[in-house]
Amino acid sequence: MQPLIEGTAGTLSLDTLPAITVLFAGILAFVYVALTARVIAGRVRHRLALGDGGHKDLQQAIRAHGNFAEYVPFGLLLMAFVEMAYYASWVVWSLGGLLLAGRVIHAIALSTNPGPGTLRVIGMVATLLVLSAGGALSILAFVDI
């Protein structure tokens, strides 16, 4: 694999990075861009530079975007810790798949229905499972050191 950075402190490449987490971070970045675009489109449509102006559709888009931003970084951080602790790759793939699915399901549910709903609950449960499992595995890795 070609090095990303070479220097006196060593070489940084995908061989030394949590590669599965890097992949999911890239995929989730595109989801975040799509959610951001929805907020921008809503603000343009309603001619607003800030806030939601009381428009329900824009409120939903803002919350879907914000909720994604609140949970995804911590989920990715825990995934990276789990991957760097050398847990089996299927564990990391499972965490990533569940985080991606949970966040996409939750964003769709929140964007289409502002109230509580089955898909919204499924999305949050999936996300909270990733955070809980990632947290527990991170603690276990520390205890095992």
N, C-alpha and C positions, 0 to 999 in steps of 0.2 A: 504494500500500500504506500502511495506517495505521501510524504510528510506534509502536514498543513503548515507547520512552523518549525524551523530549525534554529537552534540557538545553543548557547553555551550551557544552558540548564538542561538540555535534552531535546528530544523531538516530540512534537505533539502531532498525533495522527488519529484517524478513526480507530486504530488498534488500541489506543490508550484512552479514548473517550468512551462513555457509555453509549455505544452505537445505536442500540434499540431505542433508547430514550431520545437520542438525537433525531432519529427518524420520526418518532411520534411528535416531537416538538415542531418539526417542519410541517407535518400534516395539520396539527392543531393551529399553527400559525395561519394557514390558509383559511381555516374555519373562522378564526378571529378576524381576519381581513374581510370575509364575507359578512360577518355580523357588524363590523364597523361600517361597511358600505351601506348596509340597511339603515343604520342610524343617520348617516350622511344623506341618503336619499330621502328619508323622512323629514329631516330638517330643511332640505331644499324644497321639498313638496309643500311644506307648511311655512316656508320662508322664516325659519328660526335660526339664529346663530347659536343660541344657548337654551338649554332646558327643553321641555316638551310642549309648552304652550297649552297644556290640558288635553292634548290629542292622544287618545287611547292607543292608537296604532304606534305612535312614536314612543309612548311610555313603555309599551311592550318591547319594542326594538331596543330601547336603552337598557331595560332590565335584562334582556337576553344577553346583550353585549357585556354589561357589567357583571352579571352572574358568572359568565364564562371567565372573565378577567379575574374574578375573585377566587375561583377554584383551580383553574388549570395550572398556574405557576407552581402552586404547592404540590399538586399531584405529580407534576413532572419532576420536581425536586426530590420527592420521595421515591419516584421510579428510579431516578439516577442513583440515589443512595443504595437502593436494593440491587441495582445492576452492578454498582461498584463493589458491593459486598459479596459478589460472585454467587448470588443465588442462581438457580437453574434458569436458563433463558426463557423457558416456557412461563415461568412466574412473571418475568418482566413483560413478555409479550401479552400475557393475560391482563396485567395491570394496565398496560397501554391500550389494549383493545377495549377494555371496560371503561377506561377514562374517556376515550374517544367516543364510544357509543353513548355513554351516559351524558356527555356534554352536548352531543349533537341531538339526541332525543330530547333533552331538557330544553335546548334552544328552540327546537321546532315546536314543542308543546307550549312554551312560554310565548312564542311569537304568534301562535294561532289561537290561544285561549288564555286570557289573563288570570283566570281563576284556577283553583286546584283541579288537577285531572290525573288520570292514571299514568299517562306518558310522562308528565312532569315528575310524578312520584318515582317512577322507574328510573328516570334520568338522575334524580338526586340520590336514590338508593345506590345506583351503580357508582356514582362519584364518591359517596361516603364509604362504600366498600373499598375503593381504591385507597382513599386516605387512611382508613382504619388498618387495612392490610399492610400498606406501605409503612405506616407508623410502627406497627407491631414488628414487622420484619426488620426495620431499621434499629429498633430497640434490641431485638434478638441478636442482630449482628454486633452491636456494641457489647452486649453481655458476653458474647462468645469470644470476644477479642482476648 
